[in-house]
Amino acid sequence: MSSASGALPQPRRGRPGPWPPAPPPQPQAQPLSWAKRTGFQPRVSGESLPSASAPNSGQVPLPRPTVAPADLESGPPARPNSVLPPPPAAAGNGERQQPPPPPPQPRTRRRDSDGVRPNVQAAAPSLPQLREEEEEPPERPAHVKYELRDTPGVFPLVIYGFQHYISMVGSIILIPLVMIPAMGGSPDDTAAVVSTVLLVTGMTTLLHMFVGTRLPLVQGPSFVYLAPALAIINSPEFFGLNDNNFKHIMKHLQGAIIIGGAFQVLLGYTGLMSLFLRLINPVVVSPTVAAVGLSFFSYGFAKLGTCIEMGILQLLMVVIFALYLRKIKLFGYRVFLIYAVPLGLGITWAIAFVLTATGVYGYKGCDANIPASNNVSAFCRRHVLRMKSCRVDTSHALRSSPWFRFPYPLQWGTPVFSWKMGLVMCVVSVIASVDSVGSYHASSLFVATRPPTSGVVSRGIGVEGACTVLAGLWGTGVGSATMTENVHTIAVTKMGSRRAVGFGAILLLLLSVVGKVGAFIASIPDVMVAALLCFMWAMLCALGLSNLRYSATGSSRNSIIVGLALFLSLSVPSYFQQYGVHPSTNSPVPIYFQPYIVASHGPVHTGSGGVNYVLNTLLSLNMVIAFLVALILDNTVPGGRQERGLYVWSEAEAAKRESAFMKDYELPFKLGRVFRWAKCVGL
């Protein structure tokens, strides 16, 4: 066959050419996110919960899916048709047609330690595609609507920015409602701390978006810091304080938080975090994060039971909205799933208001504001706790707070630095960094072109340390970290634009100066706070366990490590907490805070009181035990990379050649060029 001008070139002699001929090259499209390119779709009971990321993500080129991936909330897609081999090419110029080569045989893989083949493919490994078994057809792809650098319109920017923070409102505001009463603070003090938390959350989120990882991650008060903060609050040196005990304890907390934040800054900007990343993978992250949620089981229902009917109602409302009604859409949005916490709180609060107004919780001759020990009547002593827990008019913060309040640094006084409390916070900052690593990787799979480099991760951890220092200077009571619910919120709301998250942070800055907003939040009854925390802590535990889906399925190695880490995280702290405590002892600390007074009676007795304090406190924290057990076992017990599900970060040299990657992670205003010499500041 003679070739005419403009005809396709004939295949080389002796080799079958492709059939049909390949189309002419098309102009290169804009790079898609990792989730769009690979069809990644995480799922935990229908929703994508925040988790650590997947093995080999961002490094192994995965094939483009032949069908549209399923939605996060919908069922599995239709089964794709089987792929047929292409027909042999026609022989040209009388050539003898060569038979197609035989398909390559998969290499035999070594069995793991328990005799079961790893649950991986012999070809290029890919992420596990977990879908919910339902009969609904897929509605739309699982990726987000707006990716990292997308700019929505003005109206979507406002709506999505506000929605992103409302869906995380429980994690942002509930920690001060637990801590401040434990410190002896008044409702006005609680309102002031809530306003401070809103301000610091807005500032640190903007800081992390500009000079941190630049991912759309909200930085705020972390549950990781709550347990050590309660341990410091219940230290023996604070027993017996009568006047200004709130400010006295807060100043010690500020000093410890500043020390822990400074240590985290060194961990990130010295490059130590890049080395530490080699030891962190899903088998370590999973029990560590799960233990954070499990550590508060003594507070949850014990506090909820003070007004059990309202507490159960609050918990049921959130469960119904988040689970049973999660697929119902209004105006194209899953309103009940996204706003489960504020909707449940609003309905329960309204019901409690009606019951209070109608006198259901009114006992004649009794005043809820008078302590039970000061009541002469036995009838009032029996019902005063129930009145204080069930009624919604016991807090006067909303009436007494000013309209405008401007939180400022050192508003509680000069911080007091104690080396033993600071050392406790340094260890906790390491665990907070481990929690943040999983959020960095998982969120990048949704919104960015590829996962960040180890230098970007170190830069983010360093900025988180600076954010914790700011939290200590302003006096929020806990350190600042990447909130675990970030990835879940991105997956559910499908909003990954950092401009929308930045706009929401600006809204928090504006709300922080309105004193009535903090007072309104401080007026939430304690029993409703406890019910919401039962849901939040249970969700946090589930988020940690969901990381295991990225390791080998059915591996006895991983199961034993995680199970042992979780069991010891409950058993070892229980031994420390109960050591030397007699059941007949009348403690001034409520029963749900007694696990945090271990520093005064722990089993460790050395010649130094400070060493006793540090060891007894750290070994009584569930997350510390889980982290140590999982870290040691996972890095010493033999196991393959696929079985362990190791994180794979982007290589800096290869990533710098991609313009899309540079636009995702490069520092703004050409700051990266100034700090090009520092690997942990640039890329």
C-alpha positions as CSV (number, residue, x, y, z in Angstrom):
1,M,0.0,0.0,0.0
2,S,1.5,3.3,-1.0
3,S,1.5,6.1,1.5
4,A,-0.1,9.4,0.4
5,S,0.7,12.8,1.7
6,G,-0.9,13.3,5.1
7,A,-1.6,9.6,5.6
8,L,-0.7,7.9,8.8
9,P,2.7,6.3,8.9
10,Q,2.9,2.6,8.5
11,P,4.1,0.5,11.5
12,R,7.7,-0.6,11.6
13,R,8.6,-3.7,9.7
14,G,8.3,-6.9,11.6
15,R,6.1,-5.5,14.3
16,P,2.3,-5.4,14.4
17,G,1.1,-1.8,14.4
18,P,-1.7,-0.5,16.7
19,W,-5.2,-0.9,15.4
20,P,-7.1,1.4,15.2
21,P,-4.4,4.0,14.6
22,A,-3.8,6.4,17.6
23,P,-5.6,9.8,17.3
24,P,-3.5,12.9,16.9
25,P,-2.2,14.3,20.2
26,Q,-4.6,16.7,22.0
27,P,-3.5,19.8,23.9
28,Q,-2.6,19.0,27.5
29,A,-5.5,19.7,29.9
30,Q,-5.2,21.3,33.3
31,P,-3.8,18.9,35.8
32,L,-6.5,17.2,37.9
33,S,-6.4,16.4,41.5
34,W,-5.2,13.0,42.7
35,A,-8.8,11.9,43.5
36,K,-10.1,12.9,40.0
37,R,-7.2,11.2,38.2
38,T,-7.4,7.9,40.1
39,G,-11.1,7.7,41.1
40,F,-10.1,7.5,44.8
41,Q,-13.2,7.3,47.0
42,P,-12.8,6.5,50.7
43,R,-15.9,5.3,52.5
44,V,-16.8,4.5,56.1
45,S,-20.4,3.7,56.4
46,G,-21.3,5.8,53.5
47,E,-19.3,8.9,54.4
48,S,-15.6,9.5,53.9
49,L,-14.2,10.0,57.4
50,P,-10.9,11.7,58.0
51,S,-8.1,9.2,58.0
52,A,-4.6,8.7,57.2
53,S,-3.9,8.3,53.6
54,A,-3.2,5.3,51.4
55,P,-0.1,3.4,50.6
56,N,1.7,4.3,47.4
57,S,-0.5,7.3,46.9
58,G,0.9,10.0,44.7
59,Q,3.8,7.8,43.5
60,V,2.4,4.8,41.6
61,P,0.7,5.8,38.3
62,L,-2.7,4.3,38.5
63,P,-4.9,3.6,35.4
64,R,-7.8,6.0,34.7
65,P,-11.1,4.3,35.7
66,T,-13.3,3.2,32.9
67,V,-16.5,4.3,34.7
68,A,-17.3,7.2,36.8
69,P,-16.5,6.5,40.5
70,A,-19.3,6.3,42.9
71,D,-20.4,9.1,45.1
72,L,-19.4,9.0,48.7
73,E,-23.0,8.5,49.8
74,S,-24.2,6.4,46.9
75,G,-23.9,2.7,46.1
76,P,-21.3,1.0,44.0
77,P,-21.1,1.8,40.3
78,A,-22.2,-0.6,37.6
79,R,-19.7,-3.4,36.8
80,P,-17.6,-2.3,33.8
81,N,-17.5,-4.5,30.7
82,S,-14.6,-6.9,30.4
83,V,-11.7,-5.4,28.5
84,L,-11.1,-7.3,25.2
85,P,-7.7,-7.5,23.7
86,P,-7.2,-5.3,20.6
87,P,-7.4,-7.0,17.2
88,P,-4.2,-7.8,15.5
89,A,-2.9,-5.2,13.1
90,A,-3.2,-5.9,9.4
91,A,0.0,-6.9,7.7
92,G,1.3,-4.4,5.2
93,N,3.4,-4.9,2.1
94,G,2.9,-8.7,2.2
95,E,4.4,-9.0,5.6
96,R,3.6,-12.1,7.6
97,Q,1.5,-11.3,10.6
98,Q,3.3,-11.9,13.8
99,P,1.3,-13.6,16.6
100,P,0.6,-11.4,19.7
101,P,3.0,-12.0,22.5
102,P,1.7,-14.1,25.4
103,P,0.4,-12.1,28.4
104,P,2.9,-11.6,31.2
105,Q,2.5,-14.0,34.1
106,P,2.1,-12.3,37.5
107,R,5.1,-12.8,39.7
108,T,4.6,-15.1,42.7
109,R,4.5,-13.1,45.8
110,R,5.9,-14.2,49.1
111,R,3.4,-15.2,51.7
112,D,3.3,-13.1,54.8
113,S,4.1,-14.3,58.3
114,D,0.7,-15.9,58.9
115,G,0.6,-17.9,55.7
116,V,-1.9,-15.7,53.9
117,R,-1.0,-13.9,50.7
118,P,-1.1,-10.2,51.0
119,N,-4.3,-8.6,49.7
120,V,-2.6,-6.7,46.9
121,Q,-2.4,-7.1,43.2
122,A,0.6,-8.3,41.3
123,A,0.4,-5.3,39.0
124,A,0.7,-1.6,40.0
125,P,-0.8,-1.4,43.4
126,S,-3.8,0.9,43.9
127,L,-5.8,2.2,46.8
128,P,-8.6,0.0,48.1
129,Q,-11.9,1.1,46.6
130,L,-14.3,0.8,49.5
131,R,-18.0,1.3,48.7
132,E,-21.2,1.0,50.5
133,E,-23.3,-2.0,49.5
134,E,-26.5,-0.3,48.3
135,E,-28.6,-0.6,45.2
136,E,-28.6,3.1,44.3
137,P,-26.7,4.0,41.1
138,P,-23.9,6.5,41.3
139,E,-25.0,10.1,41.1
140,R,-21.7,12.0,40.6
141,P,-18.0,11.4,41.0
142,A,-16.6,11.3,44.5
143,H,-14.1,14.1,44.1
144,V,-14.8,17.6,45.5
145,K,-16.7,20.3,43.5
146,Y,-14.0,22.9,44.2
147,E,-10.4,21.9,44.4
148,L,-7.5,23.6,46.2
149,R,-6.9,26.5,43.8
150,D,-10.5,26.9,42.5
151,T,-12.2,30.2,43.1
152,P,-16.0,29.9,43.6
153,G,-18.2,32.9,42.9
154,V,-19.0,35.4,45.7
155,F,-22.2,33.7,46.8
156,P,-20.7,30.1,46.8
157,L,-17.6,31.5,48.6
158,V,-19.8,32.9,51.5
159,I,-22.0,29.8,51.7
160,Y,-19.3,27.2,51.6
161,G,-17.0,29.1,53.9
162,F,-19.7,29.4,56.5
163,Q,-20.8,25.8,56.0
164,H,-17.3,24.4,56.4
165,Y,-17.0,25.8,60.0
166,I,-20.6,25.1,61.0
167,S,-20.1,21.5,60.3
168,M,-17.1,21.5,62.7
169,V,-18.7,23.7,65.3
170,G,-18.7,21.0,67.9
171,S,-14.9,20.5,67.8
172,I,-14.3,24.3,67.9
173,I,-16.5,25.4,70.8
174,L,-16.9,22.4,73.1
175,I,-13.5,22.1,74.7
176,P,-13.7,25.4,76.7
177,L,-17.2,24.4,78.0
178,V,-15.5,21.4,79.6
179,M,-12.2,23.0,80.8
180,I,-13.3,26.3,82.3
181,P,-15.8,25.0,84.8
182,A,-13.1,22.4,85.9
183,M,-10.7,25.4,86.5
184,G,-13.3,27.1,88.7
185,G,-14.2,29.7,86.1
186,S,-17.5,31.6,86.0
187,P,-19.8,31.6,82.9
188,D,-18.3,35.0,82.1
189,D,-14.9,33.4,82.0
190,T,-16.2,30.7,79.7
191,A,-17.6,33.3,77.4
192,A,-14.3,35.1,77.2
193,V,-12.4,31.9,76.5
194,V,-14.8,30.9,73.7
195,S,-14.3,34.3,72.1
196,T,-10.6,33.8,72.4
197,V,-10.8,30.4,70.8
198,L,-12.8,31.8,67.8
199,L,-10.1,34.5,67.3
200,V,-7.1,32.1,67.6
201,T,-8.8,29.6,65.3
202,G,-9.3,32.2,62.6
203,M,-5.7,33.5,62.9
204,T,-4.0,30.1,62.9
205,T,-6.1,28.8,60.0
206,L,-5.1,31.8,57.9
207,L,-1.4,31.4,59.0
208,H,-1.4,27.7,58.0
209,M,-3.0,28.4,54.6
210,F,-0.4,31.0,53.8
211,V,2.9,29.7,55.2
212,G,2.0,26.1,56.3
213,T,1.0,23.2,54.0
214,R,-1.4,25.6,52.2
215,L,-4.1,22.9,52.3
216,P,-7.6,23.9,53.2
217,L,-7.3,22.6,56.8
218,V,-8.8,24.4,59.8
219,Q,-6.5,24.8,62.8
220,G,-8.2,24.9,66.1
221,P,-8.4,23.5,69.7
222,S,-7.5,19.8,69.5
223,F,-8.9,17.0,71.7
224,V,-5.3,15.7,71.8
225,Y,-4.5,18.5,74.2
226,L,-7.6,18.2,76.4
227,A,-6.6,15.2,78.5
228,P,-3.1,16.6,79.5
229,A,-4.7,20.0,80.2
230,L,-7.2,18.3,82.6
231,A,-4.2,16.5,84.2
232,I,-2.5,19.9,84.7
233,I,-5.7,21.5,86.0
234,N,-6.0,18.7,88.6
235,S,-2.4,18.9,89.8
236,P,-1.8,18.7,93.6
237,E,-0.4,22.3,93.8
238,F,-3.8,23.7,92.7
239,F,-5.8,22.0,95.4
240,G,-7.2,24.3,98.0
241,L,-7.2,27.5,95.9
242,N,-10.1,29.8,96.7
243,D,-9.6,33.1,95.0
244,N,-8.7,33.7,91.3
245,N,-8.0,30.0,90.8
246,F,-9.1,30.2,87.2
247,K,-6.5,32.8,86.3
248,H,-3.9,31.1,88.4
249,I,-4.3,27.7,86.7
250,M,-4.7,29.4,83.2
251,K,-1.3,31.1,83.6
252,H,0.4,27.7,84.3
253,L,-1.4,26.2,81.3
254,Q,-0.3,29.0,79.1
255,G,3.4,28.4,80.1
256,A,3.1,24.7,79.4
257,I,1.4,25.3,76.0
258,I,4.1,27.8,74.9
259,I,6.9,25.3,75.8
260,G,5.1,22.5,73.9
261,G,4.6,24.8,70.9
262,A,8.2,25.9,70.8
263,F,9.3,22.3,70.8
264,Q,7.0,21.6,67.9
265,V,8.5,24.5,66.0
266,L,11.9,22.9,66.4
267,L,10.6,19.5,65.4
268,G,9.3,21.0,62.1
269,Y,11.9,23.5,61.1
270,T,15.0,21.6,62.0
271,G,14.0,18.7,59.7
272,L,13.5,16.2,62.5
273,M,9.9,15.7,61.4
274,S,11.1,14.5,58.0
275,L,13.1,11.7,59.7
276,F,10.2,11.0,62.1
277,L,7.9,10.5,59.1
278,R,9.6,7.2,58.3
279,L,8.2,5.7,61.5
280,I,4.6,6.9,61.1
281,N,2.1,4.9,59.1
282,P,-1.6,3.9,59.4
283,V,-0.9,1.1,61.9
284,V,0.6,3.7,64.3
285,V,-1.9,6.5,63.6
286,S,-4.9,4.3,63.9
287,P,-4.7,3.3,67.6
288,T,-3.2,6.6,68.6
289,V,-6.2,8.7,67.3
290,A,-8.7,6.1,68.5
291,A,-7.2,6.3,72.0
292,V,-7.8,10.0,72.0
293,G,-11.5,9.4,71.8
294,L,-11.6,6.5,74.2
295,S,-9.8,8.4,76.9
296,F,-12.9,10.4,77.8
297,F,-15.3,7.6,78.4
298,S,-15.4,8.4,82.2
299,Y,-16.7,11.9,81.4
300,G,-19.3,11.2,78.7
301,F,-22.2,9.4,80.1
302,A,-21.4,10.2,83.7
303,K,-22.1,13.9,83.0
304,L,-24.9,13.1,80.6
305,G,-26.7,11.2,83.4
306,T,-27.2,14.3,85.5
307,C,-30.3,15.0,83.3
308,I,-30.7,11.8,81.5
309,E,-33.8,12.5,79.5
310,M,-32.4,15.6,77.9
311,G,-29.0,14.0,77.4
312,I,-30.4,11.0,75.7
313,L,-32.7,13.2,73.5
314,Q,-29.7,15.3,72.4
315,L,-27.6,12.2,71.6
316,L,-30.5,10.6,69.7
317,M,-31.1,13.7,67.6
318,V,-27.5,13.9,66.5
319,V,-27.4,10.2,65.7
320,I,-30.7,10.4,63.7
321,F,-29.5,13.4,61.6
322,A,-25.9,12.0,61.0
323,L,-26.9,8.4,60.2
324,Y,-30.6,7.8,59.5
325,L,-31.2,11.0,57.5
326,R,-27.8,11.5,56.0
327,K,-28.9,10.8,52.4
328,I,-31.8,13.2,52.4
329,K,-31.1,16.3,50.3
330,L,-32.6,19.7,50.5
331,F,-31.7,22.1,47.7
332,G,-29.1,19.7,46.5
333,Y,-27.3,19.4,49.9
334,R,-27.2,16.8,52.5
335,V,-28.3,19.3,55.2
336,F,-28.9,16.8,58.0
337,L,-25.5,15.2,57.6
338,I,-23.6,18.4,57.3
339,Y,-25.4,20.2,60.1
340,A,-26.1,17.3,62.4
341,V,-24.5,18.9,65.5
342,P,-26.1,22.4,65.3
343,L,-29.5,21.0,64.2
344,G,-29.6,18.5,67.1
345,L,-28.4,21.1,69.6
346,G,-31.0,23.7,68.4
347,I,-33.9,21.3,68.6
348,T,-33.0,19.9,72.0
349,W,-32.2,23.3,73.4
350,A,-35.7,24.6,72.3
351,I,-37.4,21.6,74.0
352,A,-35.5,22.2,77.2
353,F,-36.5,25.9,77.1
354,V,-40.1,25.0,76.8
355,L,-39.9,22.5,79.7
356,T,-38.1,25.1,81.8
357,A,-40.7,27.8,81.0
358,T,-43.6,25.5,81.9
359,G,-42.1,24.7,85.3
360,V,-41.3,21.0,84.7
361,Y,-37.8,21.5,86.3
362,G,-38.9,24.0,88.9
363,Y,-38.9,22.8,92.5
364,K,-40.7,25.0,95.0
365,G,-38.4,26.8,97.4
366,C,-35.2,25.7,95.7
367,D,-32.6,27.8,93.8
368,A,-30.3,26.1,91.2
369,N,-27.6,28.7,91.8
370,I,-27.2,27.8,95.5
371,P,-24.7,24.9,96.0
372,A,-26.2,21.7,97.4
373,S,-23.9,21.9,100.5
374,N,-25.4,25.3,101.4
375,N,-29.0,24.1,101.2
376,V,-30.8,23.5,104.5
377,S,-33.6,21.6,103.0
378,A,-32.9,17.9,102.2
379,F,-35.5,18.2,99.4
380,C,-33.5,20.9,97.7
381,R,-30.2,19.2,98.2
382,R,-31.6,16.2,96.4
383,H,-32.9,18.1,93.4
384,V,-30.5,21.1,93.0
385,L,-28.1,19.1,90.7
386,R,-31.0,18.1,88.5
387,M,-32.2,21.7,88.3
388,K,-28.8,23.0,87.4
389,S,-28.4,20.4,84.7
390,C,-31.8,20.4,83.1
391,R,-32.8,24.1,83.2
392,V,-31.6,26.5,80.5
393,D,-31.8,29.7,82.6
394,T,-29.0,28.9,85.1
395,S,-26.3,30.8,83.2
396,H,-26.3,34.6,83.3
397,A,-23.5,35.0,80.8
398,L,-25.7,36.2,78.0
399,R,-27.2,39.0,80.0
400,S,-24.0,40.2,81.7
401,S,-21.5,39.9,78.8
402,P,-20.7,43.1,76.8
403,W,-21.6,43.4,73.1
404,F,-18.0,43.7,72.1
405,R,-15.0,42.1,73.6
406,F,-11.5,42.2,72.1
407,P,-9.3,39.2,73.1
408,Y,-5.7,40.2,73.5
409,P,-2.4,38.4,74.3
410,L,-1.7,37.8,78.0
411,Q,-5.2,38.8,79.0
412,W,-5.1,36.4,81.9
413,G,-1.7,37.6,83.2
414,T,2.0,36.7,82.6
415,P,2.4,32.9,81.9
416,V,4.1,30.8,84.5
417,F,6.6,28.3,83.2
418,S,7.1,25.0,84.9
419,W,9.5,22.5,83.4
420,K,7.5,19.4,84.4
421,M,4.2,20.7,82.9
422,G,6.1,21.9,79.8
423,L,7.7,18.5,79.3
424,V,4.3,16.9,79.4
425,M,3.1,19.2,76.6
426,C,6.2,18.5,74.5
427,V,5.3,14.8,74.4
428,V,1.7,15.7,73.6
429,S,2.8,18.0,70.7
430,V,4.5,15.0,69.1
431,I,1.2,13.0,69.2
432,A,-0.6,16.0,67.8
433,S,1.9,16.0,64.9
434,V,1.2,12.4,64.3
435,D,-2.5,13.1,64.1
436,S,-1.9,16.0,61.7
437,V,0.3,13.9,59.3
438,G,-2.7,11.7,58.4
439,S,-4.9,14.8,57.8
440,Y,-2.2,16.3,55.5
441,H,-2.0,13.2,53.3
442,A,-5.7,12.4,53.2
443,S,-6.8,15.9,52.3
444,S,-4.1,16.2,49.6
445,L,-5.7,13.1,47.9
446,F,-8.9,15.1,47.5
447,V,-7.9,18.6,46.5
448,A,-4.3,18.6,45.3
449,T,-2.4,17.2,42.3
450,R,-0.3,14.9,44.5
451,P,0.6,14.4,48.1
452,P,3.0,16.9,49.7
453,T,6.7,16.4,50.1
454,S,8.3,15.6,53.4
455,G,9.6,19.2,53.5
456,V,6.1,20.6,53.1
457,V,4.9,18.3,56.0
458,S,7.8,19.5,58.2
459,R,6.9,23.1,57.3
460,G,3.3,22.5,58.3
461,I,4.3,21.0,61.6
462,G,6.5,23.9,62.3
463,V,3.7,26.4,61.6
464,E,1.4,24.3,63.9
465,G,4.0,24.8,66.6
466,A,3.8,28.6,66.0
467,C,0.0,28.4,66.2
468,T,0.3,26.6,69.5
469,V,2.5,29.4,70.8
470,L,-0.1,31.9,69.8
471,A,-2.8,29.8,71.5
472,G,-0.6,29.9,74.7
473,L,-0.1,33.7,74.5
474,W,-3.8,34.4,74.0
475,G,-4.9,31.8,76.6
476,T,-7.2,29.3,75.0
477,G,-6.3,26.6,77.5
478,V,-5.2,24.0,74.8
479,G,-2.8,23.9,71.9
480,S,-3.7,24.4,68.3
481,A,-3.5,21.6,65.7
482,T,-5.1,20.4,62.5
483,M,-8.6,19.3,63.5
484,T,-9.2,15.6,62.7
485,E,-12.7,16.4,61.2
486,N,-11.2,18.3,58.3
487,V,-11.1,15.5,55.8
488,H,-14.5,14.3,56.7
489,T,-15.9,17.8,56.2
490,I,-14.2,18.1,52.8
491,A,-15.5,14.8,51.7
492,V,-19.1,15.5,52.8
493,T,-19.4,19.2,51.7
494,K,-17.2,18.6,48.6
495,M,-15.5,21.9,49.2
496,G,-11.7,21.9,48.9
497,S,-11.0,25.5,48.0
498,R,-8.6,27.2,50.4
499,R,-10.2,30.5,49.5
500,A,-13.5,29.4,50.9
501,V,-11.8,28.1,54.1
502,G,-9.9,31.4,54.4
503,F,-13.1,33.3,54.0
504,G,-14.7,31.3,56.8
505,A,-11.6,32.1,59.0
506,I,-12.2,35.8,58.4
507,L,-15.8,35.3,59.6
508,L,-14.5,33.7,62.8
509,L,-12.3,36.7,63.4
510,L,-15.3,39.0,63.1
511,L,-17.5,36.9,65.4
512,S,-14.7,36.7,68.0
513,V,-15.1,40.4,68.8
514,V,-18.9,40.1,69.4
515,G,-19.1,39.3,73.1
516,K,-22.7,38.0,72.8
517,V,-21.6,35.2,70.5
518,G,-19.2,33.8,73.1
519,A,-21.8,34.3,75.8
520,F,-24.5,32.5,73.8
521,I,-22.2,29.5,73.3
522,A,-21.2,29.5,77.0
523,S,-24.9,29.3,77.9
524,I,-25.3,25.8,76.4
525,P,-26.4,23.5,79.3
526,D,-23.7,21.1,80.5
527,V,-25.7,18.0,79.9
528,M,-26.1,18.9,76.2
529,V,-22.4,19.5,75.9
530,A,-21.8,16.0,77.4
531,A,-24.2,14.4,74.9
532,L,-22.5,16.2,72.0
533,L,-19.1,15.1,73.2
534,C,-20.2,11.5,73.4
535,F,-20.9,11.7,69.7
536,M,-17.7,13.6,68.9
537,W,-15.4,11.3,70.8
538,A,-17.0,8.2,69.4
539,M,-16.6,9.7,65.9
540,L,-13.0,10.5,66.7
541,C,-12.4,6.9,67.7
542,A,-14.0,5.7,64.5
543,L,-11.8,8.1,62.4
544,G,-8.7,6.6,63.9
545,L,-9.7,3.0,63.3
546,S,-10.7,3.9,59.7
547,N,-7.0,4.3,58.9
548,L,-6.6,0.5,58.9
549,R,-8.3,0.1,55.6
550,Y,-5.1,1.3,53.9
551,S,-3.0,-1.6,55.3
552,A,-3.3,-5.2,54.3
553,T,-6.7,-6.7,54.9
554,G,-6.8,-9.6,57.3
555,S,-3.2,-9.3,58.3
556,S,-2.8,-10.9,61.7
557,R,0.3,-8.8,62.3
558,N,-1.6,-5.5,62.0
559,S,-4.6,-6.8,64.0
560,I,-2.5,-7.9,66.9
561,I,-0.5,-4.7,67.0
562,V,-3.6,-2.5,66.9
563,G,-5.5,-4.6,69.4
564,L,-2.6,-4.8,71.8
565,A,-2.1,-1.0,71.6
566,L,-5.8,-0.3,72.3
567,F,-6.1,-2.7,75.1
568,L,-2.9,-1.5,76.9
569,S,-4.0,2.1,76.3
570,L,-7.0,1.4,78.5
571,S,-5.4,-1.0,81.0
572,V,-2.1,0.7,81.8
573,P,-3.7,4.2,82.5
574,S,-6.3,2.5,84.6
575,Y,-3.6,1.0,86.8
576,F,-1.9,4.4,87.2
577,Q,-5.2,6.1,87.9
578,Q,-6.4,3.6,90.5
579,Y,-3.0,3.1,92.3
580,G,-3.1,4.3,95.9
581,V,-6.8,5.4,95.7
582,H,-9.1,4.0,98.4
583,P,-12.8,3.7,97.5
584,S,-13.9,5.4,100.8
585,T,-11.8,8.5,100.2
586,N,-13.9,11.6,99.8
587,S,-12.3,13.5,96.9
588,P,-13.3,17.2,96.1
589,V,-12.8,16.4,92.4
590,P,-15.9,15.1,90.6
591,I,-15.8,11.4,89.7
592,Y,-15.5,12.1,86.0
593,F,-12.3,14.1,86.6
594,Q,-10.7,11.7,89.0
595,P,-8.7,9.9,86.3
596,Y,-6.7,13.1,85.9
597,I,-5.4,13.5,89.4
598,V,-2.9,10.6,89.1
599,A,0.1,12.9,89.6
600,S,-0.6,13.0,93.3
601,H,-0.8,9.2,93.9
602,G,0.8,7.4,90.9
603,P,3.1,4.3,91.3
604,V,6.3,6.1,90.1
605,H,8.3,7.2,93.1
606,T,11.8,8.5,92.5
607,G,14.0,11.0,94.3
608,S,12.6,13.9,92.2
609,G,9.1,15.1,92.6
610,G,9.2,16.6,89.1
611,V,10.2,13.3,87.5
612,N,7.4,11.6,89.4
613,Y,4.9,14.1,88.1
614,V,6.0,13.8,84.5
615,L,6.0,9.9,84.4
616,N,2.8,9.5,86.3
617,T,1.0,12.0,84.2
618,L,2.3,10.7,80.8
619,L,1.7,7.0,81.6
620,S,-1.8,7.8,82.7
621,L,-2.7,9.2,79.2
622,N,-4.3,6.7,76.9
623,M,-3.0,8.2,73.7
624,V,0.6,8.1,75.0
625,I,0.5,4.4,75.7
626,A,-1.2,3.6,72.4
627,F,1.3,5.6,70.5
628,L,4.3,4.0,72.2
629,V,3.1,0.4,71.9
630,A,2.1,0.8,68.2
631,L,5.3,2.8,67.3
632,I,7.6,0.2,68.8
633,L,5.8,-2.9,67.5
634,D,5.1,-1.7,64.0
635,N,8.7,-0.7,63.5
636,T,10.2,-3.9,64.9
637,V,7.8,-6.7,63.9
638,P,8.7,-7.8,60.3
639,G,6.2,-6.8,57.6
640,G,6.2,-5.8,54.0
641,R,5.5,-2.3,52.7
642,Q,2.1,-3.3,51.3
643,E,1.1,-5.1,54.5
644,R,2.0,-2.1,56.7
645,G,0.5,0.4,54.3
646,L,3.5,2.8,54.4
647,Y,3.0,6.4,53.5
648,V,4.7,7.6,50.3
649,W,5.3,11.3,50.0
650,S,6.2,13.1,46.8
651,E,9.8,13.5,45.9
652,A,11.0,17.1,46.1
653,E,13.1,17.1,42.9
654,A,10.4,15.5,40.7
655,A,7.7,17.7,42.2
656,K,9.5,20.9,41.5
657,R,9.3,20.2,37.8
658,E,5.5,20.2,37.9
659,S,4.0,23.6,37.7
660,A,0.7,22.4,39.2
661,F,2.4,21.0,42.3
662,M,4.3,24.3,42.8
663,K,1.1,26.2,42.6
664,D,-0.5,24.0,45.2
665,Y,2.3,24.1,47.8
666,E,4.7,26.9,47.0
667,L,4.8,29.7,49.5
668,P,3.1,33.0,48.4
669,F,4.8,36.2,47.5
670,K,7.9,34.2,46.4
671,L,8.8,33.5,50.0
672,G,10.0,30.1,49.0
673,R,12.8,31.6,46.9
674,V,14.1,33.5,49.9
675,F,14.2,30.3,52.0
676,R,15.3,28.0,49.2
677,W,18.3,27.0,51.3
678,A,16.0,25.5,54.0
679,K,14.4,22.3,52.9
680,C,11.8,22.5,55.6
681,V,10.6,26.0,54.6
682,G,10.5,25.6,50.9
683,L,9.6,22.3,49.3
